[in-house]
Amino acid sequence: MPTGLYIDGEWGPGRDTFAVDNPSTGSILAEIAEGGPNEAKAALDAAVEAAASWRAWAPRKRADLFHRAHDILIERADSFAEIMVAESGKPRREAESEFALSAGFFLWYTEQIAHLHGTYQDGSPGGYRVIETHQPVGPSLLITPWNFPLLMSARKAGAALAAGCTVVMKSARETPLTAALFVQALHDAGFPAGVVNLIHTTTSADVSAALMEDDRLRKVSFTGSTQVGQTLLGQASKHIVNSSMELGGDGPFIVLDDADIDLAVDQAVACKFRNAGQACVAANRIILHSAIAEEFTAKFVARSRELRVGDGFDPEVAVGPMISERQRQRALGLVQSFRSIGAELLAGGSAPDHDGYFFEPTVLRFPLTRHEFQHEELFAPIAALYTVNSVEEALEFANDTPYGLSAYLFTNDLSRAVAIAEHLDFGMVGVNRGIMADPAAPFGGIKASGLGREGGHDGIYEFLERKYVALTIDTTKGMH
């Protein structure tokens, strides 16, 4: 397992090292090379140097390279799953699911490389042709989070590299080994030196600021908090850096009076407690119609209490640890804050007596829909239940948020589902399902939840710039 920095095709040391621990045990997994602004600049130097030659690769040649990399990823599926369990704490079956989705995204981009299309048409007044084509945006900074370390690496790097961009990847300090294993697979597939570079750091703000200050950087793609995204957008403004942002969420999970309650409970458990609730698309506010609120709550609480908490290597475990002791303390603080405003604790609410950073699956019922913490992104195994008396009230409460990433709706009436989905102010809406990531779908939000899309036909175009060529022609030539 490489533990260095990957710059210009080689693994090397950093200015120092830092420890990565296993959140299930608190024990140290590895010492990782620490990168700073100087190492980040060296990585950008390499990406800039390699940009022209990588951009010139023929689409089929690049796609063949991607296919080799995909084959290597598949061969190493077990290694990826094991390292994700070890450094992020997620249960083994969730790690395996993340690997499968990540490989799917990488394959999706592989298959798009040779199918990027432009347009050709007559100019409006005649006498010339309007040609629209695309070109790589240029050297790109990819900043990935710790909660889905392989998925974010594959989704961002897959799109950028497929578009013909060179990249500097910055891993999350909590999960650098997953990123390193991904980059090693690309190296072994034969990606040229400088095309892919990887920096690990504990001083993310300094590294990002140094790169954003350099006018050779032409793209930043970030997944993380809205606050950090705002900082990056401010830095991007100096050199007008193309920016994609996948930021915070406040996902409403609406269960109406005609919903299949058992289905809604199953999906709510998955949507809320997957990855110990540490997902931007997790159900943040579970909004229940009063006609079904008691039935749903009883079943949901019972299921929540059945979830086994523990080390992700245990096949019976459904909920792993939180990523750090700081995050666990934050969860305890949230529960205390919620109870101080009258929320009723129905399950959990405390930290189990285990090694590691575990927190019980927790369910709270709120007496009011409006309170000072209503838009707090939970990012923890804490479910917040609210009751409303009408569809109109559910929709109004769901939309009453500065965020707009994902929303969920459960109803057996197709017309009602379409009508409500069209009025939910979110980039993604799941109808009768709580998991909706798909390589063929455009993933992303609106408002404070971000800019741009990852995945789908839009994903690769986030790393391409449109170019318009006005071609003057003499239609009389060549006719005789």
Secondary structure, 3 states (H helix, E strand, C coil): CCCCEEECCEEECCCEEEEEECCCCCCEEEEEEECCHHHHHHHHHHHHHHHHHHHCCCHHHHHHHHHHHHHHHHHCHHHHHHHHHHHHCCCHHHHHHHHHHHHHHHHHHHHHHHHCCCEEEECCCCCEEEEEEEEECCCEEEECCCCCHHHHHHHHHHHHHHCCCCEEEECCCCCHHHHHHHHHHHHHHCCCCCCEEEECCCCHHHHHHHHHCCCCCCEEEEECCHHHHHHHHHHHHHHCCEEEEECCCCEEEEECCCCCHHHHHHHHHHHHHHHHHCCCCCEEEEEEECCCHHHHHHHHHHHHHHCCECCCCCCCCCECCCCCHHHHHHHHHHHHHHHHCCCEEEECCCCCCCCCCCCCCEEEECCCCCCCCCCCCCCCCEEEEEEECCHHHHHHHHHCCCEECEEEEECCCHHHHHHHHHHCCCCEEEECCCCCCCCCCCECCEECCEECCECHHHHHHCCEEEEEEEEECCCCCCCC
